[in-house]
Amino acid sequence: MSEELHTPDYSKFSEDEIEAELSKSKTDLHRKVRQQLQTRDAKKEAAAAYREQLTEMTEEIERLVGVIDVLLAEKKRRGAMLRSV
């Protein structure tokens, strides 16, 4: 659920309240920007890890298909040899 934003009437703030609110808002902004950048970096890292994992799986699938092809060819060759004897 989204939190409803409430903007106070800053015209009624004292100078000290304005300074405090300004300081708090700057700190909050800095924290949010830093979190956003960290989230983007984490997303990039996760995407790179998924790509690497998919590449490794594809290579293993291709290797296994090659092994199966060689084994089937050998099986077929041996069957042809038995029929010719």
Secondary structure as a PSIPRED ss2 file (coil, helix, strand):
# PSIPRED VFORMAT (PSIPRED V4.0)

   1 M C   1.000  0.000  0.000
   2 S C   1.000  0.000  0.000
   3 E C   1.000  0.000  0.000
   4 E C   1.000  0.000  0.000
   5 L C   1.000  0.000  0.000
   6 H C   1.000  0.000  0.000
   7 T C   1.000  0.000  0.000
   8 P C   1.000  0.000  0.000
   9 D C   1.000  0.000  0.000
  10 Y H   0.000  1.000  0.000
  11 S H   0.000  1.000  0.000
  12 K H   0.000  1.000  0.000
  13 F C   1.000  0.000  0.000
  14 S C   1.000  0.000  0.000
  15 E H   0.000  1.000  0.000
  16 D H   0.000  1.000  0.000
  17 E H   0.000  1.000  0.000
  18 I H   0.000  1.000  0.000
  19 E H   0.000  1.000  0.000
  20 A H   0.000  1.000  0.000
  21 E H   0.000  1.000  0.000
  22 L H   0.000  1.000  0.000
  23 S H   0.000  1.000  0.000
  24 K H   0.000  1.000  0.000
  25 S H   0.000  1.000  0.000
  26 K H   0.000  1.000  0.000
  27 T H   0.000  1.000  0.000
  28 D H   0.000  1.000  0.000
  29 L H   0.000  1.000  0.000
  30 H H   0.000  1.000  0.000
  31 R H   0.000  1.000  0.000
  32 K H   0.000  1.000  0.000
  33 V H   0.000  1.000  0.000
  34 R H   0.000  1.000  0.000
  35 Q H   0.000  1.000  0.000
  36 Q H   0.000  1.000  0.000
  37 L H   0.000  1.000  0.000
  38 Q H   0.000  1.000  0.000
  39 T H   0.000  1.000  0.000
  40 R H   0.000  1.000  0.000
  41 D H   0.000  1.000  0.000
  42 A H   0.000  1.000  0.000
  43 K H   0.000  1.000  0.000
  44 K H   0.000  1.000  0.000
  45 E H   0.000  1.000  0.000
  46 A H   0.000  1.000  0.000
  47 A H   0.000  1.000  0.000
  48 A H   0.000  1.000  0.000
  49 A H   0.000  1.000  0.000
  50 Y H   0.000  1.000  0.000
  51 R H   0.000  1.000  0.000
  52 E H   0.000  1.000  0.000
  53 Q H   0.000  1.000  0.000
  54 L H   0.000  1.000  0.000
  55 T H   0.000  1.000  0.000
  56 E H   0.000  1.000  0.000
  57 M H   0.000  1.000  0.000
  58 T H   0.000  1.000  0.000
  59 E H   0.000  1.000  0.000
  60 E H   0.000  1.000  0.000
  61 I H   0.000  1.000  0.000
  62 E H   0.000  1.000  0.000
  63 R H   0.000  1.000  0.000
  64 L H   0.000  1.000  0.000
  65 V H   0.000  1.000  0.000
  66 G H   0.000  1.000  0.000
  67 V H   0.000  1.000  0.000
  68 I H   0.000  1.000  0.000
  69 D H   0.000  1.000  0.000
  70 V H   0.000  1.000  0.000
  71 L H   0.000  1.000  0.000
  72 L H   0.000  1.000  0.000
  73 A H   0.000  1.000  0.000
  74 E H   0.000  1.000  0.000
  75 K H   0.000  1.000  0.000
  76 K H   0.000  1.000  0.000
  77 R H   0.000  1.000  0.000
  78 R H   0.000  1.000  0.000
  79 G H   0.000  1.000  0.000
  80 A H   0.000  1.000  0.000
  81 M H   0.000  1.000  0.000
  82 L H   0.000  1.000  0.000
  83 R H   0.000  1.000  0.000
  84 S H   0.000  1.000  0.000
  85 V C   1.000  0.000  0.000
